[in-house]
Amino acid sequence: MDKVKAKKHLGQHFLNDESIAKDIADALTLKGYKNVLEIGPGMGVLTKYLLEKPIDTYVIEIDTESVAYLDAHYPKLHGKIISKDFLKYNIKEVFNDEPFAIIGNFPYNISTQIVFRTLELRDQIPEFSGMFQKEVAERICSPKGSKVYGILSVLAQAFYDVEYLFTVSEHVFTPPPKVKSGVMRMIRKENYELPCDEKLLFTVVKTSFNQRRKTLRNSLKSMNLSDNLREDSIFDLRPEQLSVEQFIELTQKIGADGV
């Protein structure tokens, strides 16, 4: 079967540098799980290195042409190719409640949604690594006070230890994207259950950053907090000034306020 043609509507840019593919595969620690799920494998440049590891590799791919290519070229994948949309598929149909790692050269147009989906499935995903648009990878890993620190940074870092690994040139893809790429890794914290209402944390973080230039006193007005609570000095800060721990503390206070 001939090579797969990249489809713009799927955000496909096929990596053609073998050494980078190997480095991404080697980002996995292989600790605490025996399954790995690669999202968007395309023609398998990363997959081939995953298949060399002592782990069960599954792939999920929405592009039927890529599915046919993988099926034809990687016999080890037979029965492990999931022709579905990761964002909509109930992955428990494959892994039940077993842990699995996620890896991939993610389509840039859905990469942040993949991270949010991972956070939803955090009980099952001890590790996550892959390639994003460089600025998205940097945002996930950025500390408080950074211009790019935001919703994704806080929520990912609440549950995972994050690390920016390396930058990838746009010239090693077919077709080349217009931006550089970045590879990052998230390893779930040993104690990732938070001492606050986790659903409320998501709401507080998202509401805060929706008006990131304003102080929390103004950006959280819609949550109808008590006047007494809003006198707390933490409300003088803007969202990018709060650490993950401070957002957890803020969520505890808001929860106690009866929201």
SULHUWO-V314909 format. One record per helix or strand. SS is the DSSP state (H for helix, E for strand). FROM is the first residue (numbers start at 1). TO is the last residue. If there is no record, write none. Layout:
ss/from/to
SS/FROM/TO
SS/FROM/TO
This chain:
ss/from/to
H/8/10
E/14/15
H/18/25
E/35/39
H/47/50
E/56/60
H/64/73
H/75/77
E/81/82
H/92/95
E/101/105
H/108/120
E/127/133
H/134/141
H/151/159
E/160/168
H/170/172
E/173/174
E/181/188
H/198/209
E/215/215
H/216/219
H/221/223
H/227/230
H/233/236
E/238/238
H/239/241
H/244/256
